[in-house]
Amino acid sequence: MKIKRIAALLLAATAVFSLTACKKGWQKGAGQKISYNLTADPATLDPQIASDTPSLIVIQAVYEGLTRLGGNGKVQPGVAEKWESNADHTQFTFHLRANAKWSDKQYGSVTAKDFVYAFRRALNPKTGSTTCSQMFCIKNAREVQSGSLSPESLGVVAKDSKTLAVTLESSCPDFPKIAASAVYMPCNQKFFEKTAGRYGLETTYLLSDGPFDINTYDWNHGKTLRLTHSSTYTGSPSPHPSEIDFTIGSQTDGAAALKSGTVDAAPVSVSQVSALKGIGCTLVSFQNTVWGLCFNTQSDIFKNEKMRDAFLQSFSRSNVLSHLPEGTTEAKSIFLPGTTLNGSAFHPSGGPFYLKQDSGAPQTFAAGLQELHLKSLSSLTVLCPNDTNVELMVNEMIAAWNKQFNNYFNLKSLSESDLLSRINSGDYDFAVCPLKPDDGSPATLLSLFMSGAAGNPAHLNDSAYDALVSDAQSKGGAAGIAAYTAAATYLSKKAIFYPLYYENNYYASAKGVTGIVFYPFHGIVDFRDAGKR
């Protein structure tokens, strides 16, 4: 099979991937350039705000948090040169590198207070961060974000200028790894307040601490962005490239760009993988997206649970999944295959985590109409990505709906960006929707559906579900697995999200390019250790 042939080309893992090879002959320092394409202009270089992939890629280069992730997926020192925890991993103490400095020397050293300010700012509801749910493991974080407690109540303290203490809600051995995310990166309060709301929008309003800098005129919005080796960065090892050159704009054929030498690394689609055979590229793949049928629980029709039930129980899952897109596999639950809990693989107990086909779906549909005080239902449109196979999947659903409900339904296929825009704005009834969590924990994935969560695809407002997720976040081990499983089961039984397939994502580096690290979530790339041989 074609997929098996492609799989044979890939170096697969589940956490972080480094496009590495023999280091002999690496160029290092002056003159070495790495080229990469950003699909769009970074929306902001503010780590506490950024959520789009282009922004996060650049932030990864110009900032450094407490920790970093290496090519093997393991946590490495960042600004923190070492750390320790108490016996049950509910308290962590980070010791910062003495010579860690800001890119503008007048602001001096990076201190523990810079991290305290960043954490509080990220969770302050006035900030409007859409990625701060990654911080809910910190004591009082959820209450700070909801506005019920002040930011000063957050479980983070600067014990001195170079010592940061973090208290967590419950045991979390993986916290140092989680702290490598952009939202955890430091922010200098004095500089931030000086920018008067423009922080990270231009090079003039950027103060960073990472391995690379952006000079004043090196960001030509919408066209190019150039990073150079930072003269103030003191982390180890020193960055290999002296320059990273980004082009900006949609690039549909990553394989062609690699073959032509336009870029040194690129994301590639499954259909492009075979084009890289025989030219020495290194490939990696991972599954970081689960697609499923999602209902807008605030819509006039699908606010009713019986209507959601009827639509899910009326079609044949096997018929629908006979049209899986190339490079995807069946999703038997909402959880991604690489999900981990406290450093161990997470496997939900029980299942299945979707409603099964039921011959009583027409009766359920009729009961839903009655509860909505409707005699009939006008035609509805289901949204989906513009992939031929996904359209065939949806057509299988529509055929069943038309037949069993004596109605007519149709589909509208959209680009992924337009699809997400419609879903996020609530301008839809139901859609084949992607879930792309910020990390591999079950908490982050399930938190997407919590009341008030930014980007909540179902626009769900359900206190019972919120309580299930909150309960799960306070537990570990077998109890944690059971609690997260209960929350996922709730989504299934309430017909909120119906898992369909996991998407494989592929990345490639050009021949001789080594040391580029790809994070599995958000498509983030780390260039610090990149090299050419």
Secondary structure, DSSP 4 states (H G I P E B T S, - for coil): -HHHHHHTT-EE-SS-EEE----TT---EEEEEEEEEESS--S---TTT--SHHHHHHHHHH---SEEE-TTS-EEESSEEEEEE-TTSSEEEEEE-TT-B-SSGGG-B--HHHHHHHHHHHH-TTT--SSGGGGTTBTTHHHHHHTSS-GGGSSEEEEETTEEEEEBSS--TTHHHHTTSGGGS---HHHHHHTTT-TTTSGGG----SSEE--TT-EETTTEEEEEE-SS---SSPPSEEEEEEEES--S-HHHHHHHTS-SEEEE-GGGGGGGTTTT-EEEEEEEEEEEEEE-TTSTTTTSHHHHHHHHHTS-HHHHHTTPPTTEEE-SSSS-TT-EETTEE----S---SPPP-TTHHHHHHHHHHHTT-SS----EEEEES-HHHHHHHHHHHHHHHHHHTS--EEEEE-HHHHHHHHHHT--SEEEEEE--SSS-HHHHHHTTSTT-TT-TT----HHHHHHHHHHHT--HHHHHHHHHHHHHHHHHTTSEEEEEEEEEEEEE-TTEE-EEE-SSTT-EE-TT-EE-
